[in-house]
Amino acid sequence: MSVGIEAIEYYLPERFMTSGDLASNFGFDIQFVEEKIGVRRIYIAGENEKTSDMAVAAIKKLFEKRPDIKEKIEVIAVCTQTPDYQLPHTSALVQKKLGLGMDIACFDIGLGCSGFVYGLSVVKAFMEENKMEYGILVTAETYSKIIDEKDKNTKPLFSDAAAATLIGREPYLTPLKFTFGTNGNSYESLIVRSSESLFMDGRGIFEFVATVVPDDLKRCLEINSLKIGDIDYFVFHQASNFMLDTLSKKIGVAGDHRVLKCLDRFGNTVSSSIPIALDTIKDISGDGGLKILISGFGVGLSWASTILSTLRRT
């Protein structure tokens, strides 16, 4: 059997801000924060808490659930755009902090909101090519460290988090065919220039999501020989409530219970938003047969989608 997702665990920092805090700090109506942006809470890494620390915390939760696989991990890929250092790669620090052996492949993937879908394809292919049994894809960001505390466009939205996805040969979620895309012409829409904070062109990002992503979703369905009605859940990157509603409307599933939303509970956790959302689906186990369309999109600009098919859990 080809490799797929066996388990997902995530970590959230202890510190957080509520929608009330955000409304007060920026002069927003609390209804705007909770309904338009869509958040009730965002999480903030501790002052001395680094991306590698959060990645390790998520993986430790995975090892607690599956203690049998700690010594069997053959690859760790860390998807992040807020690494501990410019070099070395964050995955090397994760390997050290976990005390894992040296016969392990570790590398970073420098992507943001599309990173989980890209990373899933990369790690799956890497493991299959090298005949590996177990690997971990980690998505981890500490955007709070690159955001201007006074920026009303970014501070009320982004949330720090890490997710650890165990990839192996006895999956309950297996990916089908992937689609990918890049528009480097719009790279300045979401950018951190040297010695500056994160800049986001909110309107530019919205237009990208509204015009480009729906076509990619349709393309993903087509290459997998599926239709909208065949999908049990739509798990989009949790960008903002407004963007989720717009995207749902564009593909004809506005107000549909199949469109999963958990932005209110976690905020926009960048590359971790999809695995965290997947972990909230309660009926994902059982006899299998569910089809879940996942799609990540954002910084780059980049996007990627695939269909996850559920298998019987033993």
Secondary structure, DSSP 8 states (H G I E B T S, - for coil): ---EEEEEEEE--SEEEEHHHHHHHHT--HHIIIIII--SEEEE--TT--HHHHHHHHHHHHHHH-GGGGGG--EEEEE-SS-SSSSS-HHHHHHHHHT--SSSEEEEE--STTHHHHHHHHHHHHHHHTT-SEEEEEEEE-GGGTS-TT-TTTTTTB--EEEEEEEESS-SEEEEEEEEEE-GGGGGGEE--TT---EE-HHHHHHHHHHTHHHHHHHHHHHTT--GGG-SEEEE----HHHHHHHHHHTT-TT-TTB---HHHH-B-GGGHHHHHHHT-GGGSSS---EEEEEEEETTTEEEEEEEEE----
